[in-house]
């Protein structure tokens, strides 16, 4: 029997209500998880988990160099050869032997050359006998001529008989001259044969060391169009030369007289010093790479450097000692929050709120800020209200005069203007200098160097009271690791930031986060 108070299947409704509440709880948990993940991946930053990495500014040396490699050689290398063919009968020196000029190194079999000398000596004797015969013929012809002349003078014989006697005399004298010439010819041949005989003894042409020997006793030397090389001598190993190869991109900076520092694999802990003595203009091309040979001479203490060693050289282009220098990492560093602000500013206006030098990695050549000299100087000098009223008119007039001068000069703007523009600028700076404080005058002189093109403009961040402070600097030479500081407010002992620091979200990360969270209204679909 059914009770009148019964409601049928009504209890199912609370079950639906409980399911709806459970879905909202799961959805809210999902939103929370996504929000935490977005914060962790994209928006986390500003924490101190990654502290600033700093380095104290110190004075040191800046060395700008060109790297090259080459092969060591002796200053003078002589190949000793044989001009004649023959069998080697004796070798008197070996590798690494020190020899003196004229010392006998080897001997060849001299029998053939000695026989030629003896033949020449016999030919000379024969020629000398021929001279004696010719002299006798001259004497006989002379006597015959004298008799014919005596008879002709007394008109006993005819003219023809006298002429025949005179001709015979002349022939006899000619034969004598020919015989004497034969003697001289044979004497010359004797000297040639004696010289050839002397070449069977191989002697040292210089003082040096035997670095190569290519013959052994009993070996036959064949001399043809090319002289057979028997020994190689290196002269004075107390000095060596290195033939280093320099790329065409660097050869323009290399000059004769520059210092060269090099190492060799045999003595990796030792540094050797040399000097550029020659730049050969003949190029070498290998795999479309053009290079030039630079000759470097160096001392060889203890004769440890040997011919053929590979020299890993640095040609010193510029070297400065005891200069204030900053690590290059500091010039490239920008705090995360500043970088985020720059990215946001660039996205909105297409430029950086700190200018092109804010990151240090985009340094400008000196004079790059001349487009608005007034704004640059006012920013750097930090003028007070009173100074602005007196300094600004002077600077504005100077800038107008410089623009007018450049316009009159045909718009030549290379390097920020010509000498006339520089004179206008310097006159204005001299005029405002007495109106500044001592600290501002120091900054003014730094800016004068920069505006005159005397260096590169960069920015470093210095850790002061636990916070990064932006410090503009003027940089000079660099060696790839450190850069010279020639102007600015840095001083020795300042802690420049080279990395680390709180992370800040950039514009791209924020946009990505917005896409993930559906524009800030929670995850899409909820």
C-alpha positions as CSV (number, residue, x, y, z in Angstrom):
1,X,0.0,0.0,0.0
2,X,1.3,3.3,-1.0
3,X,1.7,6.1,1.5
4,X,0.1,9.3,0.5
5,X,3.2,11.1,1.5
6,X,5.4,9.2,-1.0
7,X,7.1,11.4,-3.7
8,X,8.3,8.7,-6.1
9,X,11.8,9.0,-7.7
10,X,12.6,12.4,-6.2
11,X,15.9,11.3,-4.4
12,X,17.8,11.4,-7.8
13,X,18.0,15.2,-7.7
14,X,20.6,15.6,-4.9
15,X,22.8,13.1,-6.7
16,X,23.0,15.5,-9.7
17,X,23.7,18.4,-7.5
18,X,26.6,16.6,-5.9
19,X,28.0,15.8,-9.4
20,X,27.9,19.5,-10.4
21,X,29.7,20.6,-7.3
22,X,32.4,18.0,-7.9
23,X,32.9,19.2,-11.5
24,X,33.4,22.8,-10.2
25,X,36.0,21.6,-7.7
26,X,37.9,19.6,-10.4
27,X,37.8,22.6,-12.8
28,X,39.0,25.0,-10.2
29,X,41.9,22.7,-9.3
30,X,42.8,22.5,-13.0
31,X,42.8,26.2,-13.3
32,X,45.1,26.5,-10.3
33,X,47.5,23.9,-11.7
34,X,47.6,25.7,-15.0
35,X,48.1,29.0,-13.4
36,X,51.0,27.7,-11.3
37,X,52.6,26.1,-14.4
38,X,52.3,29.3,-16.3
39,X,53.8,31.3,-13.5
40,X,56.7,28.8,-13.1
41,X,57.5,28.6,-16.8
42,X,56.7,32.1,-18.1
43,X,56.2,34.7,-15.3
44,X,58.6,33.6,-12.7
45,X,61.4,36.1,-12.1
46,X,62.8,38.6,-9.8
47,X,63.9,36.0,-7.4
48,X,67.3,35.9,-5.7
49,X,68.0,32.3,-6.5
50,X,70.5,33.3,-9.1
51,X,72.8,36.0,-7.5
52,X,74.8,38.5,-9.6
53,X,78.2,37.3,-10.8
54,X,80.6,40.2,-10.4
55,X,84.3,40.9,-11.1
56,X,86.4,43.7,-9.6
57,X,87.8,46.2,-12.1
58,X,91.6,46.0,-12.1
59,X,94.5,47.4,-14.2
60,X,96.3,45.0,-16.5
61,X,97.4,44.5,-20.0
62,X,95.5,44.4,-23.2
63,X,97.1,42.5,-26.1
64,X,95.5,42.5,-29.5
65,X,97.0,39.9,-31.8
66,X,96.7,37.8,-34.9
67,X,97.0,34.0,-34.6
68,X,99.0,32.1,-37.2
69,X,100.9,28.9,-37.5
70,X,104.0,27.9,-39.5
71,X,107.2,25.9,-39.6
72,X,110.5,26.6,-38.1
73,X,113.6,26.7,-40.3
74,X,117.3,27.7,-39.9
75,X,118.1,31.2,-40.9
76,X,120.5,29.9,-43.6
77,X,120.3,26.4,-45.0
78,X,122.8,25.3,-47.6
79,X,122.5,22.1,-49.7
80,X,126.0,20.7,-50.5
81,X,126.1,18.8,-53.7
82,X,128.5,17.3,-56.3
83,X,129.1,18.8,-59.7
84,X,130.7,15.6,-61.0
85,X,129.7,11.9,-61.1
86,X,131.7,9.2,-59.4
87,X,131.7,6.7,-56.7
88,X,131.8,7.8,-53.0
89,X,134.9,6.4,-51.4
90,X,134.8,8.2,-48.0
91,X,132.2,10.0,-45.8
92,X,133.8,11.9,-43.0
93,X,130.7,13.5,-41.2
94,X,127.4,12.4,-39.8
95,X,124.1,13.9,-38.7
96,X,124.3,16.8,-36.2
97,X,128.1,17.2,-36.7
98,X,129.4,20.7,-36.5
99,X,131.6,21.6,-39.4
100,X,133.8,24.6,-40.3
101,X,134.1,26.2,-43.6
102,X,136.5,24.3,-45.9
103,X,136.3,21.1,-43.8
104,X,136.2,17.9,-45.9
105,X,132.8,16.1,-45.8
106,X,133.3,13.3,-48.3
107,X,135.5,12.1,-51.1
108,X,134.7,10.7,-54.5
109,X,136.9,8.3,-56.6
110,X,139.5,10.7,-58.2
111,X,141.1,8.3,-60.8
112,X,139.4,9.6,-63.9
113,X,140.0,13.2,-63.0
114,X,143.6,12.6,-62.1
115,X,144.2,10.9,-65.5
116,X,142.7,14.0,-67.2
117,X,145.1,16.2,-65.3
118,X,148.1,14.1,-66.4
119,X,146.9,14.2,-70.0
120,X,146.7,18.0,-69.8
121,X,150.2,18.2,-68.4
122,X,151.5,16.1,-71.3
123,X,149.7,18.2,-73.8
124,X,151.3,21.3,-72.4
125,X,154.8,19.8,-72.8
126,X,154.0,19.0,-76.4
127,X,152.7,22.5,-77.1
128,X,155.8,24.0,-75.6
129,X,157.9,21.8,-78.0
130,X,155.8,23.2,-80.8
131,X,156.7,26.7,-79.7
132,X,160.4,25.9,-79.8
133,X,160.0,24.5,-83.4
134,X,158.2,27.6,-84.4
135,X,160.9,29.8,-83.0
136,X,163.5,27.9,-85.0
137,X,161.5,28.4,-88.2
138,X,161.3,32.1,-87.4
139,X,165.0,32.4,-86.9
140,X,165.7,30.6,-90.2
141,X,163.2,32.7,-92.1
142,X,164.7,35.9,-90.6
143,X,168.2,34.9,-91.8
144,X,166.9,34.1,-95.3
145,X,165.2,37.5,-95.4
146,X,168.3,39.3,-94.3
147,X,170.4,37.7,-97.1
148,X,167.8,38.5,-99.8
149,X,167.6,42.0,-98.6
150,X,171.4,42.4,-98.8
151,X,171.4,41.1,-102.4
152,X,168.4,43.2,-103.4
153,X,170.0,46.4,-102.1
154,X,173.0,45.7,-104.4
155,X,170.6,45.0,-107.3
156,X,171.8,41.4,-107.6
157,X,168.4,39.8,-107.2
158,X,164.9,40.8,-108.3
159,X,162.1,42.1,-106.2
160,X,160.2,38.8,-106.4
161,X,163.0,37.0,-104.5
162,X,162.8,39.5,-101.6
163,X,159.1,39.3,-101.4
164,X,159.2,35.5,-101.1
165,X,161.7,35.7,-98.3
166,X,159.5,38.3,-96.5
167,X,156.4,36.1,-96.8
168,X,158.3,33.1,-95.4
169,X,159.3,35.2,-92.4
170,X,155.7,36.3,-91.7
171,X,154.5,32.7,-91.9
172,X,157.1,31.5,-89.4
173,X,156.1,34.2,-86.9
174,X,152.5,33.3,-87.3
175,X,153.3,29.7,-86.6
176,X,155.1,30.7,-83.5
177,X,152.1,32.6,-82.2
178,X,149.9,29.6,-82.9
179,X,152.2,27.4,-81.0
180,X,152.2,29.7,-78.0
181,X,148.3,29.8,-78.1
182,X,148.3,26.0,-78.0
183,X,150.4,26.2,-74.9
184,X,147.9,28.6,-73.2
185,X,145.0,26.4,-74.3
186,X,146.5,23.3,-72.8
187,X,147.3,25.2,-69.6
188,X,143.6,26.2,-69.4
189,X,142.5,22.7,-69.9
190,X,144.9,21.6,-67.1
191,X,143.3,24.1,-64.7
192,X,139.9,22.8,-65.6
193,X,140.9,19.2,-65.0
194,X,142.6,20.2,-61.8
195,X,139.4,21.9,-60.7
196,X,137.4,18.8,-61.6
197,X,139.9,16.7,-59.6
198,X,139.4,19.1,-56.7
199,X,135.6,18.5,-56.8
200,X,136.2,14.9,-55.9
201,X,136.7,16.3,-52.4
202,X,133.4,17.6,-51.0
203,X,134.0,20.5,-48.5
204,X,131.7,22.6,-46.3
205,X,130.9,26.0,-47.8
206,X,129.8,27.5,-44.4
207,X,130.2,27.0,-40.7
208,X,127.2,25.0,-39.6
209,X,125.5,21.8,-38.5
210,X,124.9,18.7,-40.7
211,X,121.1,18.3,-40.6
212,X,120.9,15.9,-43.5
213,X,123.2,13.3,-45.2
214,X,122.1,11.4,-48.3
215,X,125.2,9.4,-49.2
216,X,127.1,6.3,-47.9
217,X,130.5,5.0,-48.9
218,X,130.4,2.9,-52.1
219,X,127.3,4.8,-53.4
220,X,127.6,6.2,-57.0
221,X,126.8,9.9,-57.5
222,X,125.3,10.7,-60.9
223,X,125.4,14.4,-61.7
224,X,123.3,15.7,-64.6
225,X,121.3,18.8,-65.2
226,X,120.6,19.0,-61.5
227,X,123.3,18.9,-58.9
228,X,123.2,15.9,-56.7
229,X,122.6,16.9,-53.1
230,X,124.9,15.1,-50.6
231,X,124.5,17.1,-47.4
232,X,122.3,19.8,-45.9
233,X,123.9,22.3,-43.6
234,X,122.2,24.7,-41.2
235,X,124.1,27.8,-40.3
236,X,124.0,29.4,-36.8
237,X,121.2,27.5,-35.0
238,X,121.3,30.1,-32.2
239,X,118.7,31.9,-34.3
240,X,115.8,30.4,-36.3
241,X,113.0,31.7,-38.5
242,X,109.4,30.7,-38.7
243,X,107.4,30.9,-41.9
244,X,103.9,31.5,-40.7
245,X,100.8,31.7,-42.8
246,X,98.4,34.7,-42.2
247,X,94.9,35.0,-43.6
248,X,94.2,37.7,-46.1
249,X,91.7,39.3,-43.6
250,X,94.5,39.9,-41.1
251,X,97.5,40.6,-43.3
252,X,96.6,44.3,-43.5
253,X,97.4,44.7,-39.8
254,X,100.8,43.0,-39.9
255,X,103.9,45.2,-40.1
256,X,107.6,44.5,-40.2
257,X,109.1,44.9,-36.7
258,X,106.0,43.7,-34.8
259,X,106.7,41.4,-31.9
260,X,105.6,37.7,-32.2
261,X,105.1,35.3,-29.4
262,X,104.9,31.6,-30.2
263,X,105.0,28.1,-28.7
264,X,106.0,24.7,-30.1
265,X,104.4,21.4,-29.2
266,X,107.8,20.1,-27.9
267,X,107.9,22.7,-25.2
268,X,104.3,23.6,-24.5
269,X,105.1,25.5,-21.2
270,X,107.7,27.7,-22.8
271,X,107.0,30.9,-24.7
272,X,109.4,32.2,-27.3
273,X,109.6,35.7,-28.7
274,X,110.5,36.8,-32.3
275,X,110.0,39.7,-34.7
276,X,108.4,40.0,-38.1
277,X,111.2,40.6,-40.6
278,X,109.5,40.1,-43.9
279,X,106.0,39.9,-45.4
280,X,106.1,38.1,-48.7
281,X,103.7,39.4,-51.3
282,X,103.3,36.1,-53.1
283,X,99.9,34.7,-52.1
284,X,99.1,31.1,-51.5
285,X,95.6,29.8,-52.2
286,X,94.2,26.5,-50.7
287,X,90.5,25.6,-50.9
288,X,89.7,29.2,-52.0
289,X,91.4,30.6,-48.9
290,X,94.1,33.2,-49.7
291,X,96.9,33.6,-47.3
292,X,100.4,35.2,-47.1
293,X,103.7,34.1,-45.7
294,X,105.2,36.1,-42.9
295,X,108.8,35.5,-41.9
296,X,109.6,35.7,-38.2
297,X,113.1,35.6,-36.8
298,X,113.7,34.5,-33.2
299,X,116.5,33.6,-30.8
300,X,117.0,29.9,-30.1
301,X,118.4,29.7,-26.5
302,X,120.1,26.4,-26.0
303,X,119.3,25.5,-29.6
304,X,116.2,23.7,-28.4
305,X,114.1,24.8,-31.4
306,X,114.7,22.5,-34.3
307,X,114.0,22.9,-38.0
308,X,110.6,21.5,-39.0
309,X,108.8,22.2,-35.6
310,X,105.4,23.7,-35.8
311,X,105.2,27.2,-34.4
312,X,101.8,28.4,-33.0
313,X,102.3,32.2,-33.2
314,X,100.5,35.3,-32.1
315,X,101.6,38.5,-33.9
316,X,101.2,41.3,-31.5
317,X,99.3,44.2,-33.2
318,X,98.8,46.3,-30.1
319,X,99.9,45.9,-26.5
320,X,98.9,48.2,-23.6
321,X,100.1,47.7,-20.0
322,X,98.7,48.9,-16.7
323,X,95.4,50.1,-18.2
324,X,92.0,50.0,-16.6
325,X,90.1,47.1,-18.2
326,X,86.7,45.5,-18.0
327,X,85.7,41.9,-18.8
328,X,83.8,41.7,-22.1
329,X,81.0,39.8,-20.4
330,X,80.3,42.9,-18.4
331,X,79.8,44.9,-21.6
332,X,77.3,42.3,-22.9
333,X,75.3,42.1,-19.6
334,X,71.9,43.7,-19.1
335,X,69.7,43.1,-16.0
336,X,66.7,41.0,-16.7
337,X,64.1,43.6,-15.7
338,X,65.9,46.3,-17.9
339,X,66.0,43.9,-20.8
340,X,62.3,43.2,-20.4
341,X,61.6,46.9,-20.3
342,X,63.7,47.3,-23.5
343,X,61.8,44.6,-25.2
344,X,58.5,46.1,-24.2
345,X,59.6,49.5,-25.3
346,X,60.8,48.2,-28.6
347,X,57.5,46.3,-29.2
348,X,55.6,49.6,-28.6
349,X,57.8,52.2,-30.2
350,X,60.4,50.2,-32.2
351,X,63.3,51.4,-30.1
352,X,65.1,50.9,-26.8
353,X,64.4,53.3,-23.9
354,X,68.0,53.2,-23.1
355,X,69.4,53.8,-26.6
356,X,71.6,51.6,-28.7
357,X,74.3,51.4,-26.2
358,X,72.2,49.9,-23.4
359,X,73.3,46.3,-23.7
360,X,77.0,46.9,-24.2
361,X,77.0,44.4,-27.1
362,X,75.8,47.0,-29.5
363,X,78.4,49.6,-28.9
364,X,78.7,52.6,-31.2
365,X,81.7,54.2,-32.6
366,X,82.6,57.4,-30.9
367,X,80.6,60.3,-32.3
368,X,77.6,58.0,-32.8
369,X,75.6,60.1,-30.4
370,X,76.1,63.4,-32.2
371,X,72.7,63.4,-33.8
372,X,71.5,65.1,-30.6
373,X,74.6,66.4,-28.7
374,X,72.5,68.6,-26.4
375,X,70.4,65.7,-25.1
376,X,73.5,63.5,-24.7
377,X,75.5,66.0,-22.7
378,X,72.5,67.0,-20.5
379,X,71.9,63.4,-19.7
380,X,75.5,62.6,-18.8
381,X,76.3,65.9,-17.0
382,X,73.1,65.8,-14.8
383,X,72.6,69.6,-15.0
384,X,70.6,71.3,-12.3
385,X,68.0,74.0,-13.1
386,X,70.4,76.9,-12.8
387,X,73.0,75.3,-15.0
388,X,70.4,74.4,-17.7
389,X,69.5,78.1,-18.1
390,X,73.1,79.0,-19.0
391,X,74.5,75.8,-20.5
392,X,71.6,74.8,-22.8
393,X,71.7,77.9,-25.0
394,X,75.4,77.5,-25.6
395,X,75.1,73.8,-26.6
396,X,72.0,74.5,-28.8
397,X,73.8,77.2,-30.7
398,X,76.8,75.0,-31.2
399,X,74.7,72.2,-32.5
400,X,72.9,74.6,-34.9
401,X,76.3,76.0,-36.1
402,X,77.6,72.4,-36.7
403,X,74.5,71.5,-38.7
404,X,74.8,74.6,-40.8
405,X,78.5,74.0,-41.4
406,X,77.9,70.4,-42.5
407,X,75.2,71.5,-44.8
408,X,77.5,74.1,-46.4
409,X,80.1,71.4,-46.8
410,X,77.9,69.2,-49.0
411,X,76.5,67.0,-46.2
412,X,79.8,65.3,-45.3
413,X,79.0,63.5,-42.1
414,X,81.6,60.8,-42.0
415,X,83.0,60.5,-38.4
416,X,80.5,63.1,-37.2
417,X,81.7,66.1,-39.3
418,X,84.9,67.7,-40.4
419,X,87.6,69.7,-38.6
420,X,85.4,72.8,-38.6
421,X,82.6,71.0,-36.8
422,X,85.0,69.7,-34.2
423,X,86.3,73.2,-33.7
424,X,82.8,74.5,-33.0
425,X,82.1,71.7,-30.6
426,X,85.3,72.2,-28.7
427,X,84.8,75.9,-28.4
428,X,81.3,75.3,-26.9
429,X,82.6,72.7,-24.4
430,X,85.4,75.1,-23.4
431,X,82.7,77.8,-22.8
432,X,80.5,75.7,-20.6
433,X,83.3,74.0,-18.6
434,X,83.7,76.9,-16.1
435,X,80.0,76.7,-15.4
436,X,80.2,73.1,-14.2
437,X,81.3,71.4,-10.9
438,X,84.5,69.5,-10.7
439,X,82.8,66.1,-11.1
440,X,80.8,67.4,-14.1
441,X,84.0,68.7,-15.7
442,X,85.5,65.2,-15.5
443,X,82.4,63.8,-17.3
444,X,82.6,66.7,-19.8
445,X,86.2,65.7,-20.8
446,X,85.1,62.1,-21.2
447,X,82.3,63.1,-23.5
448,X,84.6,65.4,-25.4
449,X,86.8,62.3,-26.2
450,X,83.7,60.3,-27.3
451,X,82.2,63.0,-29.4
452,X,85.6,63.5,-31.1
453,X,85.6,59.9,-32.2
454,X,88.1,58.8,-29.5
455,X,86.8,55.4,-28.7
456,X,83.7,53.1,-28.5
457,X,80.7,53.8,-26.4
458,X,79.5,51.0,-24.1
459,X,77.6,50.4,-20.9
460,X,78.4,48.3,-17.9
461,X,76.3,47.6,-14.8
462,X,78.1,48.1,-11.4
463,X,76.8,46.5,-8.2
464,X,76.3,49.3,-5.6
465,X,74.5,48.7,-2.4
466,X,73.2,45.4,-3.8
467,X,71.6,47.0,-6.8
468,X,72.9,47.3,-10.4
469,X,73.7,50.8,-11.5
470,X,74.1,51.7,-15.2
471,X,77.5,53.3,-16.0
472,X,78.4,54.5,-19.5
473,X,82.0,54.0,-20.5
474,X,84.4,54.8,-23.4
475,X,86.3,51.7,-24.5
476,X,89.4,51.2,-26.4
477,X,91.4,48.2,-27.4
478,X,90.2,44.7,-26.7
479,X,91.9,41.3,-26.7
480,X,88.6,39.2,-26.9
481,X,88.4,38.7,-23.1
482,X,89.0,42.2,-21.7
483,X,88.5,45.7,-23.1
484,X,90.4,48.8,-22.2
485,X,88.4,51.6,-20.5
486,X,89.6,55.0,-21.6
487,X,86.7,57.1,-20.3
488,X,83.7,57.1,-18.1
489,X,82.9,56.9,-14.4
490,X,84.4,53.5,-13.6
491,X,87.3,53.2,-11.2
492,X,89.5,50.5,-10.0
493,X,87.8,48.2,-7.5
494,X,84.3,48.7,-8.9
495,X,82.3,45.4,-9.0
496,X,81.0,45.1,-12.6
497,X,78.2,42.6,-13.2
498,X,79.1,39.8,-15.6
499,X,76.0,37.7,-15.3
500,X,73.3,36.2,-13.1
501,X,70.7,38.3,-11.3
502,X,66.9,37.9,-10.9
503,X,65.1,36.7,-14.0
504,X,62.3,38.8,-15.4
505,X,59.6,37.8,-17.9
506,X,60.0,39.2,-21.3
507,X,57.3,40.4,-23.6
508,X,57.2,37.1,-25.6
509,X,56.8,35.1,-22.4
510,X,53.9,37.3,-21.3
511,X,52.2,36.9,-24.6
512,X,52.7,33.2,-24.5
513,X,51.3,33.1,-21.0
514,X,48.3,35.1,-22.1
515,X,47.6,32.7,-24.9
516,X,47.8,29.8,-22.5
517,X,45.5,31.4,-20.0
518,X,43.1,32.6,-22.6
519,X,43.8,36.3,-22.1
520,X,43.7,36.4,-18.3
521,X,40.2,34.9,-18.0
522,X,41.3,31.5,-16.9
523,X,42.0,28.4,-19.0
524,X,40.0,28.2,-22.2
525,X,37.0,25.9,-21.9
526,X,36.2,26.8,-18.3
